Amino acid sequence: MNIGEIRDSARNRMKGFCNVCKECNGVYCSGKVPGMGGAGTGNSMKRNFEMLSKVKLNLKTIHNTVNPDTSVELWGMKLGLPLIGAPVTGSEINMGGYLTEEEYCKNVVKGCLMADTLAMIGDSGNPDFYLSGLDAIKDNNGKGIAIIKPRENKKIIENIKKAEQSGALAVGIDIDGAGLVTMALLGQPVGPKSKEDLIEIVKSTTLPVILKGIMSVEEAKLAVEVGAKAIVVSNHGGRVLDDALSSVDVLPEIAQAVKGKIIIMSDGSVRDGKDIFKYIALGADYVLSARPLIWGAIGSGEEGVKQYINHMKNGLYQTMILTGANDIKSIDNKMIKLT
Ligand SMILES: Cc1cc2nc3c(=O)[nH]c(=O)nc-3n(C[C@H](O)[C@H](O)[C@H](O)COP(=O)(O)O)c2cc1C
């Protein structure tokens, strides 16, 4: 299947949960949480799309970049491009249930590896979903990252131990899941974390710890202080707080404050290779993408995930030629303009 066919197939199989719109702008799916959209008015997801669209590329063609290198390295693993599959859970309630949770996790973890990169797996109100993700990581020799909800510390540390047993490369917490009242209704309370809580978590493991959902310079600096190895600048695809800022709004100032002191990952509305380029130019070291990998997995299984990522890689490669970026490290903010 080509990308168009994968998208058509996903649209059919998602039965209205996602329209796989030409522009994934958060309008069709606004308020669909659970579902594929953004919370409330959908404004946070819409802002992700709008702000990224305002980042424009500087076309440059008098230079020597003919065969740019899109590869990077993360914690000893070589990746073909600086894109990582974002953690996603809830195949049935969010995506329409075409795949079981196990199938979804397997397709994404395997598909990412087939495309020379890594996936993160998530955690949710149904604790079995986290285990499905860990199984997929274990089946692939630990090549994956486990992201845990901001549960009570004792539970987080238990889940970190399980991730260690699966051989995971790193663990993290989507700390922005702090307000998910649905989790409390399921008897699994989540909430904000204190600095002491985070220090305890970081000290409980030798694995790198990632804090996902950091949206301010102040909290990025705190992440460095508590010993986290990476942050994900993210508003959770617009799904946790209505009318939130987008990553594009805050990433440049966060990068200015902590670049080089901690790994910076970021996400929101990454749909193709030029979007990866924009995020790197804004200061990210790695970029995450969620919804396109869902389309890939539902549209055509692990092969669909692989093809979607390869499609993004080609787009990134083209963008690097047309902006004069020889490798990922040479992408900088002079190659873009925020309009
Ligand atoms: C259906 C769905 C489920 C998600 N589940 C999780 C999750 O369990 N844990 C988490 O950290 N993020 C979760 N996210 C957020 C993504 O990891 C990611 O931050 C966000 O969707 C990125 O934006 P994008 O979809 O525009 O690429 C989910 C997103 C979607 C769309």
The ligand as an SDF file (V2000), in Angstrom:
LIG
                    3D

 31 33  0  0  0  0  0  0  0  0999 V2000
   -5.2700    8.3790   21.0030 C   0  0  0  0  0  0  0  0  0  0  0  0
   -4.1230    8.9230   21.7680 C   0  0  0  0  0  0  0  0  0  0  0  0
   -3.7080    8.2900   22.9370 C   0  0  0  0  0  0  0  0  0  0  0  0
   -2.6220    8.7830   23.6460 C   0  0  0  0  0  0  0  0  0  0  0  0
   -2.1840    8.1130   24.7710 N   0  0  0  0  0  0  0  0  0  0  0  0
   -1.0950    8.5740   25.4440 C   0  0  0  0  0  0  0  0  0  0  0  0
   -0.5640    7.8500   26.5670 C   0  0  0  0  0  0  0  0  0  0  0  0
   -1.0610    6.8150   26.9730 O   0  0  0  0  0  0  0  0  0  0  0  0
    0.5480    8.3680   27.1730 N   0  0  0  0  0  0  0  0  0  0  0  0
    1.1430    9.5260   26.7600 C   0  0  0  0  0  0  0  0  0  0  0  0
    2.1470    9.9480   27.3280 O   0  0  0  0  0  0  0  0  0  0  0  0
    0.6700   10.2080   25.7030 N   0  0  0  0  0  0  0  0  0  0  0  0
   -0.4240    9.7620   25.0410 C   0  0  0  0  0  0  0  0  0  0  0  0
   -0.8820   10.4550   23.9380 N   0  0  0  0  0  0  0  0  0  0  0  0
   -0.1660   11.6950   23.5190 C   0  0  0  0  0  0  0  0  0  0  0  0
    0.9500   11.3750   22.5300 C   0  0  0  0  0  0  0  0  0  0  0  0
    1.9650   10.6080   23.1050 O   0  0  0  0  0  0  0  0  0  0  0  0
    1.5930   12.6450   21.9520 C   0  0  0  0  0  0  0  0  0  0  0  0
    2.1530   13.4230   22.9930 O   0  0  0  0  0  0  0  0  0  0  0  0
    0.6950   13.5360   21.1360 C   0  0  0  0  0  0  0  0  0  0  0  0
   -0.4100   12.8670   20.6190 O   0  0  0  0  0  0  0  0  0  0  0  0
    1.5560   14.1230   20.0080 C   0  0  0  0  0  0  0  0  0  0  0  0
    0.8260   14.7940   19.1260 O   0  0  0  0  0  0  0  0  0  0  0  0
    0.4270   14.2430   17.6450 P   0  0  0  0  0  0  0  0  0  0  0  0
   -0.6260   13.2250   17.8380 O   0  0  0  0  0  0  0  0  0  0  0  0
   -0.1080   15.5100   17.0710 O   0  0  0  0  0  0  0  0  0  0  0  0
    1.6320   13.7250   16.9390 O   0  0  0  0  0  0  0  0  0  0  0  0
   -1.9610    9.9540   23.2030 C   0  0  0  0  0  0  0  0  0  0  0  0
   -2.3740   10.5800   22.0210 C   0  0  0  0  0  0  0  0  0  0  0  0
   -3.4330   10.0730   21.2930 C   0  0  0  0  0  0  0  0  0  0  0  0
   -3.8410   10.7710   20.0240 C   0  0  0  0  0  0  0  0  0  0  0  0
  1  2  1  0
  2  3  1  0
  2 30  2  0
  3  4  2  0
  4  5  1  0
  4 28  1  0
  5  6  2  0
  6  7  1  0
  6 13  1  0
  7  8  2  0
  7  9  1  0
  9 10  1  0
 10 11  2  0
 10 12  1  0
 12 13  2  0
 13 14  1  0
 14 15  1  0
 14 28  1  0
 15 16  1  0
 16 17  1  0
 16 18  1  0
 18 19  1  0
 18 20  1  0
 20 21  1  0
 20 22  1  0
 22 23  1  0
 23 24  1  0
 24 25  2  0
 24 26  1  0
 24 27  1  0
 28 29  2  0
 29 30  1  0
 30 31  1  0
M  END
$$$$
